[in-house]
Every structure is written in C-alpha cells, then in structure tokens.
C-alpha cells in the first residue's frame, strides 16, 4: 500500500509540473486531480478488499460481454 501511495504521489507531482509548465486552466487542474484521487481510491479498494472486482471484471459488469 505504501508503494501504491508513492507511485500515485509521483504521478500527481509529474502532472502538476506539466500543467504548471504549460499554463493550463484551473478547470484542468481540478479534472486531473479528481481523476488521480478516484484512481487512487479505487486502487486502495482493490488492494484492501480482495472481493472487490478488478478493472477487467468491473468493465465487464459496466458494459456487459
């Protein structure tokens, strides 16, 4: 779990520097931050709750097969 947190922190810092260097709008910061937070929470849910569906199974549930 520590490794996942560290990886997401690195991704967030990389994205923040990219957005700042390209002078993106405040809305783009919010969209990026929300996506990173959602992905982080989902990753932790999959790690902590083994019965939680993985990404492939979740896509099958959403879109059917």
PDB file of N, H, CA, C and O in Angstrom:
ATOM      1  N   UNK A   1       0.823  -1.185   0.000  1.00  0.00           N
ATOM      2  CA  UNK A   1       0.000   0.000   0.000  1.00  0.00           C
ATOM      3  C   UNK A   1       0.874   1.259   0.000  1.00  0.00           C
ATOM      4  O   UNK A   1       0.510   2.277  -0.588  1.00  0.00           O
ATOM      5  N   UNK A   2       2.000   1.178   0.650  1.00  0.00           N
ATOM      6  H   UNK A   2       2.296   0.350   1.127  1.00  0.00           H
ATOM      7  CA  UNK A   2       2.920   2.315   0.673  1.00  0.00           C
ATOM      8  C   UNK A   2       3.466   2.567  -0.723  1.00  0.00           C
ATOM      9  O   UNK A   2       3.628   3.714  -1.141  1.00  0.00           O
ATOM     10  N   UNK A   3       3.748   1.486  -1.441  1.00  0.00           N
ATOM     11  H   UNK A   3       3.617   0.555  -1.102  1.00  0.00           H
ATOM     12  CA  UNK A   3       4.278   1.629  -2.799  1.00  0.00           C
ATOM     13  C   UNK A   3       3.241   2.278  -3.707  1.00  0.00           C
ATOM     14  O   UNK A   3       3.577   3.146  -4.513  1.00  0.00           O
ATOM     15  N   UNK A   4       1.978   1.859  -3.580  1.00  0.00           N
ATOM     16  H   UNK A   4       1.706   1.154  -2.925  1.00  0.00           H
ATOM     17  CA  UNK A   4       0.914   2.456  -4.397  1.00  0.00           C
ATOM     18  C   UNK A   4       0.779   3.943  -4.101  1.00  0.00           C
ATOM     19  O   UNK A   4       0.617   4.749  -5.017  1.00  0.00           O
ATOM     20  N   UNK A   5       0.844   4.303  -2.836  1.00  0.00           N
ATOM     21  H   UNK A   5       0.976   3.648  -2.092  1.00  0.00           H
ATOM     22  CA  UNK A   5       0.754   5.719  -2.452  1.00  0.00           C
ATOM     23  C   UNK A   5       1.925   6.504  -3.039  1.00  0.00           C
ATOM     24  O   UNK A   5       1.743   7.610  -3.549  1.00  0.00           O
ATOM     25  N   UNK A   6       3.110   5.937  -2.965  1.00  0.00           N
ATOM     26  H   UNK A   6       3.258   5.040  -2.551  1.00  0.00           H
ATOM     27  CA  UNK A   6       4.297   6.608  -3.504  1.00  0.00           C
ATOM     28  C   UNK A   6       4.180   6.795  -5.018  1.00  0.00           C
ATOM     29  O   UNK A   6       4.522   7.854  -5.544  1.00  0.00           O
ATOM     30  N   UNK A   7       3.701   5.774  -5.710  1.00  0.00           N
ATOM     31  H   UNK A   7       3.423   4.913  -5.283  1.00  0.00           H
ATOM     32  CA  UNK A   7       3.541   5.865  -7.169  1.00  0.00           C
ATOM     33  C   UNK A   7       2.523   6.944  -7.530  1.00  0.00           C
ATOM     34  O   UNK A   7       2.765   7.748  -8.429  1.00  0.00           O
ATOM     35  N   UNK A   8       1.395   6.965  -6.840  1.00  0.00           N
ATOM     36  H   UNK A   8       1.198   6.312  -6.110  1.00  0.00           H
ATOM     37  CA  UNK A   8       0.395   7.992  -7.131  1.00  0.00           C
ATOM     38  C   UNK A   8       0.894   9.388  -6.780  1.00  0.00           C
ATOM     39  O   UNK A   8       0.538  10.358  -7.449  1.00  0.00           O
ATOM     40  N   UNK A   9       1.701   9.498  -5.754  1.00  0.00           N
ATOM     41  H   UNK A   9       1.990   8.710  -5.210  1.00  0.00           H
ATOM     42  CA  UNK A   9       2.286  10.792  -5.418  1.00  0.00           C
ATOM     43  C   UNK A   9       3.222  11.264  -6.526  1.00  0.00           C
ATOM     44  O   UNK A   9       3.204  12.438  -6.896  1.00  0.00           O
ATOM     45  N   UNK A  10       4.035  10.359  -7.053  1.00  0.00           N
ATOM     46  H   UNK A  10       4.050   9.406  -6.753  1.00  0.00           H
ATOM     47  CA  UNK A  10       4.918  10.714  -8.163  1.00  0.00           C
ATOM     48  C   UNK A  10       4.121  11.128  -9.407  1.00  0.00           C
ATOM     49  O   UNK A  10       4.471  12.098 -10.079  1.00  0.00           O
ATOM     50  N   UNK A  11       3.060  10.394  -9.703  1.00  0.00           N
ATOM     51  H   UNK A  11       2.775   9.606  -9.157  1.00  0.00           H
ATOM     52  CA  UNK A  11       2.215  10.744 -10.852  1.00  0.00           C
ATOM     53  C   UNK A  11       1.591  12.120 -10.654  1.00  0.00           C
ATOM     54  O   UNK A  11       1.560  12.929 -11.580  1.00  0.00           O
ATOM     55  N   UNK A  12       1.095  12.386  -9.448  1.00  0.00           N
ATOM     56  H   UNK A  12       1.121  11.728  -8.695  1.00  0.00           H
ATOM     57  CA  UNK A  12       0.468  13.681  -9.170  1.00  0.00           C
ATOM     58  C   UNK A  12       1.471  14.823  -9.308  1.00  0.00           C
ATOM     59  O   UNK A  12       1.147  15.872  -9.864  1.00  0.00           O
ATOM     60  N   UNK A  13       2.679  14.624  -8.806  1.00  0.00           N
ATOM     61  H   UNK A  13       2.942  13.772  -8.354  1.00  0.00           H
ATOM     62  CA  UNK A  13       3.704  15.671  -8.932  1.00  0.00           C
ATOM     63  C   UNK A  13       4.086  15.906 -10.388  1.00  0.00           C
ATOM     64  O   UNK A  13       4.265  17.047 -10.814  1.00  0.00           O
ATOM     65  N   UNK A  14       4.211  14.822 -11.147  1.00  0.00           N
ATOM     66  H   UNK A  14       4.066  13.895 -10.801  1.00  0.00           H
ATOM     67  CA  UNK A  14       4.532  14.946 -12.566  1.00  0.00           C
ATOM     68  C   UNK A  14       3.429  15.717 -13.304  1.00  0.00           C
ATOM     69  O   UNK A  14       3.710  16.612 -14.101  1.00  0.00           O
ATOM     70  N   UNK A  15       2.187  15.361 -13.028  1.00  0.00           N
ATOM     71  H   UNK A  15       1.958  14.634 -12.380  1.00  0.00           H
ATOM     72  CA  UNK A  15       1.058  16.049 -13.673  1.00  0.00           C
ATOM     73  C   UNK A  15       1.017  17.520 -13.274  1.00  0.00           C
ATOM     74  O   UNK A  15       0.778  18.386 -14.116  1.00  0.00           O
ATOM     75  N   UNK A  16       1.246  17.805 -12.004  1.00  0.00           N
ATOM     76  H   UNK A  16       1.440  17.102 -11.319  1.00  0.00           H
ATOM     77  CA  UNK A  16       1.220  19.187 -11.521  1.00  0.00           C
ATOM     78  C   UNK A  16       2.279  20.034 -12.238  1.00  0.00           C
ATOM     79  O   UNK A  16       2.004  21.156 -12.661  1.00  0.00           O
ATOM     80  N   UNK A  17       3.489  19.484 -12.369  1.00  0.00           N
ATOM     81  H   UNK A  17       3.712  18.572 -12.025  1.00  0.00           H
ATOM     82  CA  UNK A  17       4.560  20.214 -13.064  1.00  0.00           C
ATOM     83  C   UNK A  17       4.227  20.412 -14.536  1.00  0.00           C
ATOM     84  O   UNK A  17       4.489  21.477 -15.095  1.00  0.00           O
ATOM     85  N   UNK A  18       3.653  19.397 -15.164  1.00  0.00           N
ATOM     86  H   UNK A  18       3.440  18.531 -14.710  1.00  0.00           H
ATOM     87  CA  UNK A  18       3.277  19.510 -16.567  1.00  0.00           C
ATOM     88  C   UNK A  18       2.219  20.591 -16.757  1.00  0.00           C
ATOM     89  O   UNK A  18       2.337  21.428 -17.652  1.00  0.00           O
ATOM     90  N   UNK A  19       1.186  20.575 -15.917  1.00  0.00           N
ATOM     91  H   UNK A  19       1.090  19.896 -15.190  1.00  0.00           H
ATOM     92  CA  UNK A  19       0.117  21.575 -16.041  1.00  0.00           C
ATOM     93  C   UNK A  19       0.648  22.984 -15.773  1.00  0.00           C
ATOM     94  O   UNK A  19       0.256  23.936 -16.449  1.00  0.00           O
ATOM     95  N   UNK A  20       1.532  23.116 -14.797  1.00  0.00           N
ATOM     96  H   UNK A  20       1.850  22.343 -14.248  1.00  0.00           H
ATOM     97  CA  UNK A  20       2.085  24.438 -14.483  1.00  0.00           C
ATOM     98  C   UNK A  20       2.987  24.941 -15.603  1.00  0.00           C
ATOM     99  O   UNK A  20       2.971  26.128 -15.929  1.00  0.00           O
ATOM    100  N   UNK A  21       3.767  24.053 -16.186  1.00  0.00           N
ATOM    101  H   UNK A  21       3.780  23.089 -15.922  1.00  0.00           H
ATOM    102  CA  UNK A  21       4.684  24.499 -17.231  1.00  0.00           C
ATOM    103  C   UNK A  21       3.959  24.866 -18.522  1.00  0.00           C
ATOM    104  O   UNK A  21       4.461  25.671 -19.307  1.00  0.00           O
ATOM    105  N   UNK A  22       2.795  24.290 -18.745  1.00  0.00           N
ATOM    106  H   UNK A  22       2.387  23.637 -18.108  1.00  0.00           H
ATOM    107  CA  UNK A  22       2.021  24.602 -19.947  1.00  0.00           C
ATOM    108  C   UNK A  22       0.891  25.596 -19.681  1.00  0.00           C
ATOM    109  O   UNK A  22       0.060  25.850 -20.554  1.00  0.00           O
ATOM    110  N   UNK A  23       0.867  26.153 -18.477  1.00  0.00           N
ATOM    111  H   UNK A  23       1.541  25.947 -17.768  1.00  0.00           H
ATOM    112  CA  UNK A  23      -0.098  27.190 -18.079  1.00  0.00           C
ATOM    113  C   UNK A  23      -1.537  26.810 -18.406  1.00  0.00           C
ATOM    114  O   UNK A  23      -2.247  27.524 -19.115  1.00  0.00           O
ATOM    115  N   UNK A  24      -1.944  25.660 -17.864  1.00  0.00           N
ATOM    116  H   UNK A  24      -1.368  25.081 -17.288  1.00  0.00           H
ATOM    117  CA  UNK A  24      -3.312  25.175 -18.089  1.00  0.00           C
ATOM    118  C   UNK A  24      -4.289  25.904 -17.184  1.00  0.00           C
ATOM    119  O   UNK A  24      -3.901  26.533 -16.200  1.00  0.00           O
ATOM    120  N   UNK A  25      -5.574  25.806 -17.538  1.00  0.00           N
ATOM    121  H   UNK A  25      -5.889  25.295 -18.337  1.00  0.00           H
ATOM    122  CA  UNK A  25      -6.619  26.469 -16.767  1.00  0.00           C
ATOM    123  C   UNK A  25      -6.845  25.764 -15.426  1.00  0.00           C
ATOM    124  O   UNK A  25      -6.443  24.618 -15.226  1.00  0.00           O
ATOM    125  N   UNK A  26      -7.500  26.488 -14.517  1.00  0.00           N
ATOM    126  H   UNK A  26      -7.827  27.419 -14.679  1.00  0.00           H
ATOM    127  CA  UNK A  26      -7.806  25.939 -13.207  1.00  0.00           C
ATOM    128  C   UNK A  26      -8.717  24.718 -13.329  1.00  0.00           C
ATOM    129  O   UNK A  26      -8.609  23.782 -12.538  1.00  0.00           O
ATOM    130  N   UNK A  27      -9.601  24.725 -14.304  1.00  0.00           N
ATOM    131  H   UNK A  27      -9.689  25.485 -14.947  1.00  0.00           H
ATOM    132  CA  UNK A  27     -10.513  23.604 -14.530  1.00  0.00           C
ATOM    133  C   UNK A  27      -9.742  22.329 -14.872  1.00  0.00           C
ATOM    134  O   UNK A  27     -10.126  21.239 -14.449  1.00  0.00           O
ATOM    135  N   UNK A  28      -8.676  22.459 -15.623  1.00  0.00           N
ATOM    136  H   UNK A  28      -8.364  23.344 -15.967  1.00  0.00           H
ATOM    137  CA  UNK A  28      -7.853  21.302 -15.987  1.00  0.00           C
ATOM    138  C   UNK A  28      -7.174  20.723 -14.755  1.00  0.00           C
ATOM    139  O   UNK A  28      -7.039  19.504 -14.640  1.00  0.00           O
ATOM    140  N   UNK A  29      -6.741  21.585 -13.826  1.00  0.00           N
ATOM    141  H   UNK A  29      -6.850  22.574 -13.919  1.00  0.00           H
ATOM    142  CA  UNK A  29      -6.165  21.109 -12.574  1.00  0.00           C
ATOM    143  C   UNK A  29      -7.198  20.272 -11.811  1.00  0.00           C
ATOM    144  O   UNK A  29      -6.877  19.193 -11.313  1.00  0.00           O
ATOM    145  N   UNK A  30      -8.432  20.767 -11.720  1.00  0.00           N
ATOM    146  H   UNK A  30      -8.693  21.644 -12.124  1.00  0.00           H
ATOM    147  CA  UNK A  30      -9.486  20.057 -10.999  1.00  0.00           C
ATOM    148  C   UNK A  30      -9.799  18.710 -11.640  1.00  0.00           C
ATOM    149  O   UNK A  30      -9.944  17.708 -10.939  1.00  0.00           O
ATOM    150  N   UNK A  31      -9.903  18.679 -12.948  1.00  0.00           N
ATOM    151  H   UNK A  31      -9.785  19.492 -13.517  1.00  0.00           H
ATOM    152  CA  UNK A  31     -10.205  17.424 -13.643  1.00  0.00           C
ATOM    153  C   UNK A  31      -9.098  16.410 -13.398  1.00  0.00           C
ATOM    154  O   UNK A  31      -9.370  15.247 -13.099  1.00  0.00           O
ATOM    155  N   UNK A  32      -7.865  16.844 -13.522  1.00  0.00           N
ATOM    156  H   UNK A  32      -7.643  17.788 -13.764  1.00  0.00           H
ATOM    157  CA  UNK A  32      -6.727  15.949 -13.318  1.00  0.00           C
ATOM    158  C   UNK A  32      -6.665  15.469 -11.876  1.00  0.00           C
ATOM    159  O   UNK A  32      -6.448  14.284 -11.627  1.00  0.00           O
ATOM    160  N   UNK A  33      -6.851  16.367 -10.934  1.00  0.00           N
ATOM    161  H   UNK A  33      -7.027  17.330 -11.137  1.00  0.00           H
ATOM    162  CA  UNK A  33      -6.796  15.985  -9.517  1.00  0.00           C
ATOM    163  C   UNK A  33      -7.911  15.004  -9.168  1.00  0.00           C
ATOM    164  O   UNK A  33      -7.677  14.038  -8.443  1.00  0.00           O
ATOM    165  N   UNK A  34      -9.108  15.238  -9.671  1.00  0.00           N
ATOM    166  H   UNK A  34      -9.299  16.023 -10.260  1.00  0.00           H
ATOM    167  CA  UNK A  34     -10.228  14.335  -9.388  1.00  0.00           C
ATOM    168  C   UNK A  34      -9.976  12.955  -9.977  1.00  0.00           C
ATOM    169  O   UNK A  34     -10.281  11.945  -9.344  1.00  0.00           O
ATOM    170  N   UNK A  35      -9.426  12.904 -11.171  1.00  0.00           N
ATOM    171  H   UNK A  35      -9.178  13.725 -11.686  1.00  0.00           H
ATOM    172  CA  UNK A  35      -9.122  11.613 -11.785  1.00  0.00           C
ATOM    173  C   UNK A  35      -8.068  10.858 -10.978  1.00  0.00           C
ATOM    174  O   UNK A  35      -8.205   9.655 -10.756  1.00  0.00           O
ATOM    175  N   UNK A  36      -7.029  11.548 -10.543  1.00  0.00           N
ATOM    176  H   UNK A  36      -6.918  12.525 -10.724  1.00  0.00           H
ATOM    177  CA  UNK A  36      -5.979  10.901  -9.768  1.00  0.00           C
ATOM    178  C   UNK A  36      -6.519  10.407  -8.427  1.00  0.00           C
ATOM    179  O   UNK A  36      -6.189   9.301  -8.000  1.00  0.00           O
ATOM    180  N   UNK A  37      -7.341  11.214  -7.763  1.00  0.00           N
ATOM    181  H   UNK A  37      -7.609  12.112  -8.110  1.00  0.00           H
ATOM    182  CA  UNK A  37      -7.919  10.808  -6.479  1.00  0.00           C
ATOM    183  C   UNK A  37      -8.837   9.600  -6.663  1.00  0.00           C
ATOM    184  O   UNK A  37      -8.785   8.663  -5.867  1.00  0.00           O
ATOM    185  N   UNK A  38      -9.676   9.610  -7.700  1.00  0.00           N
ATOM    186  H   UNK A  38      -9.718  10.371  -8.347  1.00  0.00           H
ATOM    187  CA  UNK A  38     -10.561   8.478  -7.961  1.00  0.00           C
ATOM    188  C   UNK A  38      -9.751   7.208  -8.227  1.00  0.00           C
ATOM    189  O   UNK A  38     -10.064   6.149  -7.683  1.00  0.00           O
ATOM    190  N   UNK A  39      -8.729   7.310  -9.048  1.00  0.00           N
ATOM    191  H   UNK A  39      -8.475   8.171  -9.489  1.00  0.00           H
ATOM    192  CA  UNK A  39      -7.891   6.152  -9.356  1.00  0.00           C
ATOM    193  C   UNK A  39      -7.176   5.641  -8.106  1.00  0.00           C
ATOM    194  O   UNK A  39      -7.037   4.431  -7.925  1.00  0.00           O
ATOM    195  N   UNK A  40      -6.726   6.539  -7.254  1.00  0.00           N
ATOM    196  H   UNK A  40      -6.838   7.522  -7.401  1.00  0.00           H
ATOM    197  CA  UNK A  40      -6.049   6.154  -6.013  1.00  0.00           C
ATOM    198  C   UNK A  40      -7.009   5.421  -5.079  1.00  0.00           C
ATOM    199  O   UNK A  40      -6.660   4.378  -4.526  1.00  0.00           O
ATOM    200  N   UNK A  41      -8.206   5.955  -4.904  1.00  0.00           N
ATOM    201  H   UNK A  41      -8.490   6.801  -5.354  1.00  0.00           H
ATOM    202  CA  UNK A  41      -9.201   5.321  -4.034  1.00  0.00           C
ATOM    203  C   UNK A  41      -9.586   3.948  -4.581  1.00  0.00           C
ATOM    204  O   UNK A  41      -9.720   2.992  -3.817  1.00  0.00           O
ATOM    205  N   UNK A  42      -9.763   3.846  -5.887  1.00  0.00           N
ATOM    206  H   UNK A  42      -9.654   4.623  -6.508  1.00  0.00           H
ATOM    207  CA  UNK A  42     -10.110   2.565  -6.487  1.00  0.00           C
ATOM    208  C   UNK A  42      -8.982   1.552  -6.290  1.00  0.00           C
ATOM    209  O   UNK A  42      -9.241   0.392  -5.968  1.00  0.00           O
ATOM    210  N   UNK A  43      -7.744   1.977  -6.480  1.00  0.00           N
ATOM    211  H   UNK A  43      -7.534   2.919  -6.742  1.00  0.00           H
ATOM    212  CA  UNK A  43      -6.606   1.085  -6.292  1.00  0.00           C
ATOM    213  C   UNK A  43      -6.532   0.596  -4.850  1.00  0.00           C
ATOM    214  O   UNK A  43      -6.295  -0.589  -4.613  1.00  0.00           O
ATOM    215  N   UNK A  44      -6.728   1.479  -3.895  1.00  0.00           N
ATOM    216  H   UNK A  44      -6.920   2.442  -4.087  1.00  0.00           H
ATOM    217  CA  UNK A  44      -6.716   1.073  -2.494  1.00  0.00           C
ATOM    218  C   UNK A  44      -7.871   0.127  -2.174  1.00  0.00           C
ATOM    219  O   UNK A  44      -7.704  -0.807  -1.390  1.00  0.00           O
ATOM    220  N   UNK A  45      -9.033   0.358  -2.770  1.00  0.00           N
ATOM    221  H   UNK A  45      -9.168   1.117  -3.407  1.00  0.00           H
ATOM    222  CA  UNK A  45     -10.167  -0.536  -2.549  1.00  0.00           C
ATOM    223  C   UNK A  45      -9.864  -1.930  -3.075  1.00  0.00           C
ATOM    224  O   UNK A  45     -10.211  -2.923  -2.435  1.00  0.00           O
ATOM    225  N   UNK A  46      -9.227  -2.013  -4.224  1.00  0.00           N
ATOM    226  H   UNK A  46      -8.945  -1.207  -4.744  1.00  0.00           H
ATOM    227  CA  UNK A  46      -8.877  -3.317  -4.790  1.00  0.00           C
ATOM    228  C   UNK A  46      -7.823  -4.007  -3.922  1.00  0.00           C
ATOM    229  O   UNK A  46      -7.885  -5.220  -3.725  1.00  0.00           O
ATOM    230  N   UNK A  47      -6.868  -3.252  -3.407  1.00  0.00           N
ATOM    231  H   UNK A  47      -6.818  -2.266  -3.567  1.00  0.00           H
ATOM    232  CA  UNK A  47      -5.825  -3.844  -2.568  1.00  0.00           C
ATOM    233  C   UNK A  47      -6.394  -4.302  -1.225  1.00  0.00           C
ATOM    234  O   UNK A  47      -6.087  -5.404  -0.770  1.00  0.00           O
ATOM    235  N   UNK A  48      -7.215  -3.474  -0.593  1.00  0.00           N
ATOM    236  H   UNK A  48      -7.465  -2.579  -0.964  1.00  0.00           H
ATOM    237  CA  UNK A  48      -7.703  -3.782   0.746  1.00  0.00           C
ATOM    238  C   UNK A  48      -8.857  -4.783   0.755  1.00  0.00           C
ATOM    239  O   UNK A  48      -8.961  -5.589   1.680  1.00  0.00           O
ATOM    240  N   UNK A  49      -9.712  -4.747  -0.244  1.00  0.00           N
ATOM    241  H   UNK A  49      -9.627  -4.092  -0.995  1.00  0.00           H
ATOM    242  CA  UNK A  49     -10.864  -5.646  -0.291  1.00  0.00           C
ATOM    243  C   UNK A  49     -10.676  -6.597  -1.464  1.00  0.00           C
ATOM    244  O   UNK A  49     -10.912  -6.229  -2.615  1.00  0.00           O
ATOM    245  N   UNK A  50     -10.259  -7.796  -1.174  1.00  0.00           N
ATOM    246  H   UNK A  50     -10.067  -8.094  -0.239  1.00  0.00           H
ATOM    247  CA  UNK A  50      -9.938  -8.754  -2.230  1.00  0.00           C
ATOM    248  C   UNK A  50     -11.170  -9.152  -3.039  1.00  0.00           C
ATOM    249  O   UNK A  50     -11.033  -9.561  -4.192  1.00  0.00           O
ATOM    250  N   UNK A  51     -12.369  -9.044  -2.467  1.00  0.00           N
ATOM    251  H   UNK A  51     -12.480  -8.712  -1.531  1.00  0.00           H
ATOM    252  CA  UNK A  51     -13.574  -9.414  -3.200  1.00  0.00           C
ATOM    253  C   UNK A  51     -14.048  -8.310  -4.142  1.00  0.00           C
ATOM    254  O   UNK A  51     -14.963  -8.527  -4.937  1.00  0.00           O
ATOM    255  N   UNK A  52     -13.440  -7.135  -4.062  1.00  0.00           N
ATOM    256  H   UNK A  52     -12.697  -6.959  -3.417  1.00  0.00           H
ATOM    257  CA  UNK A  52     -13.796  -6.030  -4.953  1.00  0.00           C
ATOM    258  C   UNK A  52     -13.367  -6.395  -6.371  1.00  0.00           C
ATOM    259  O   UNK A  52     -12.258  -6.894  -6.567  1.00  0.00           O
ATOM    260  N   UNK A  53     -14.227  -6.154  -7.367  1.00  0.00           N
ATOM    261  H   UNK A  53     -15.127  -5.748  -7.208  1.00  0.00           H
ATOM    262  CA  UNK A  53     -13.855  -6.562  -8.727  1.00  0.00           C
ATOM    263  C   UNK A  53     -12.659  -5.771  -9.253  1.00  0.00           C
ATOM    264  O   UNK A  53     -12.538  -4.569  -9.021  1.00  0.00           O
ATOM    265  N   UNK A  54     -11.794  -6.465  -9.955  1.00  0.00           N
ATOM    266  H   UNK A  54     -11.893  -7.442 -10.144  1.00  0.00           H
ATOM    267  CA  UNK A  54     -10.642  -5.818 -10.577  1.00  0.00           C
ATOM    268  C   UNK A  54     -11.077  -4.997 -11.772  1.00  0.00           C
ATOM    269  O   UNK A  54     -12.257  -4.996 -12.121  1.00  0.00           O
ATOM    270  N   UNK A  55     -10.154  -4.301 -12.406  1.00  0.00           N
ATOM    271  H   UNK A  55      -9.195  -4.302 -12.122  1.00  0.00           H
ATOM    272  CA  UNK A  55     -10.503  -3.435 -13.533  1.00  0.00           C
ATOM    273  C   UNK A  55     -11.189  -4.177 -14.680  1.00  0.00           C
ATOM    274  O   UNK A  55     -12.158  -3.672 -15.246  1.00  0.00           O
ATOM    275  N   UNK A  56     -10.703  -5.357 -15.025  1.00  0.00           N
ATOM    276  H   UNK A  56      -9.916  -5.767 -14.565  1.00  0.00           H
ATOM    277  CA  UNK A  56     -11.306  -6.101 -16.137  1.00  0.00           C
ATOM    278  C   UNK A  56     -12.724  -6.527 -15.805  1.00  0.00           C
ATOM    279  O   UNK A  56     -13.632  -6.368 -16.621  1.00  0.00           O
ATOM    280  N   UNK A  57     -12.916  -7.064 -14.621  1.00  0.00           N
ATOM    281  H   UNK A  57     -12.179  -7.194 -13.958  1.00  0.00           H
ATOM    282  CA  UNK A  57     -14.250  -7.520 -14.206  1.00  0.00           C
ATOM    283  C   UNK A  57     -15.205  -6.332 -14.085  1.00  0.00           C
ATOM    284  O   UNK A  57     -16.379  -6.450 -14.435  1.00  0.00           O
ATOM    285  N   UNK A  58     -14.724  -5.207 -13.603  1.00  0.00           N
ATOM    286  H   UNK A  58     -13.770  -5.112 -13.319  1.00  0.00           H
ATOM    287  CA  UNK A  58     -15.566  -4.018 -13.480  1.00  0.00           C
ATOM    288  C   UNK A  58     -16.034  -3.535 -14.852  1.00  0.00           C
ATOM    289  O   UNK A  58     -17.195  -3.155 -15.011  1.00  0.00           O
ATOM    290  N   UNK A  59     -15.153  -3.546 -15.831  1.00  0.00           N
ATOM    291  H   UNK A  59     -14.210  -3.854 -15.702  1.00  0.00           H
ATOM    292  CA  UNK A  59     -15.546  -3.138 -17.182  1.00  0.00           C
ATOM    293  C   UNK A  59     -16.560  -4.109 -17.782  1.00  0.00           C
ATOM    294  O   UNK A  59     -17.466  -3.697 -18.506  1.00  0.00           O
ATOM    295  N   UNK A  60     -16.407  -5.392 -17.480  1.00  0.00           N
ATOM    296  H   UNK A  60     -15.671  -5.727 -16.892  1.00  0.00           H
ATOM    297  CA  UNK A  60     -17.380  -6.371 -17.946  1.00  0.00           C
ATOM    298  C   UNK A  60     -18.749  -6.143 -17.306  1.00  0.00           C
ATOM    299  O   UNK A  60     -19.780  -6.289 -17.962  1.00  0.00           O
ATOM    300  N   UNK A  61     -18.752  -5.784 -16.022  1.00  0.00           N
ATOM    301  H   UNK A  61     -17.915  -5.665 -15.488  1.00  0.00           H
ATOM    302  CA  UNK A  61     -20.015  -5.508 -15.349  1.00  0.00           C
ATOM    303  C   UNK A  61     -20.701  -4.260 -15.910  1.00  0.00           C
ATOM    304  O   UNK A  61     -21.922  -4.226 -16.056  1.00  0.00           O
ATOM    305  N   UNK A  62     -19.910  -3.250 -16.217  1.00  0.00           N
ATOM    306  H   UNK A  62     -18.917  -3.278 -16.099  1.00  0.00           H
ATOM    307  CA  UNK A  62     -20.467  -1.995 -16.712  1.00  0.00           C
ATOM    308  C   UNK A  62     -20.974  -2.124 -18.144  1.00  0.00           C
ATOM    309  O   UNK A  62     -22.091  -1.704 -18.443  1.00  0.00           O
ATOM    310  N   UNK A  63     -20.172  -2.693 -19.024  1.00  0.00           N
ATOM    311  H   UNK A  63     -19.264  -3.034 -18.781  1.00  0.00           H
ATOM    312  CA  UNK A  63     -20.507  -2.720 -20.439  1.00  0.00           C
ATOM    313  C   UNK A  63     -21.053  -4.053 -20.918  1.00  0.00           C
ATOM    314  O   UNK A  63     -21.479  -4.161 -22.068  1.00  0.00           O
ATOM    315  N   UNK A  64     -21.051  -5.064 -20.074  1.00  0.00           N
ATOM    316  H   UNK A  64     -20.705  -4.977 -19.140  1.00  0.00           H
ATOM    317  CA  UNK A  64     -21.553  -6.372 -20.480  1.00  0.00           C
ATOM    318  C   UNK A  64     -20.573  -7.094 -21.383  1.00  0.00           C
ATOM    319  O   UNK A  64     -19.567  -6.533 -21.819  1.00  0.00           O
ATOM    320  N   UNK A  65     -20.890  -8.347 -21.652  1.00  0.00           N
ATOM    321  H   UNK A  65     -21.707  -8.802 -21.298  1.00  0.00           H
ATOM    322  CA  UNK A  65     -19.998  -9.119 -22.521  1.00  0.00           C
ATOM    323  C   UNK A  65     -20.742  -9.696 -23.692  1.00  0.00           C
ATOM    324  O   UNK A  65     -20.146 -10.376 -24.528  1.00  0.00           O
TER     325      UNK A  65
END
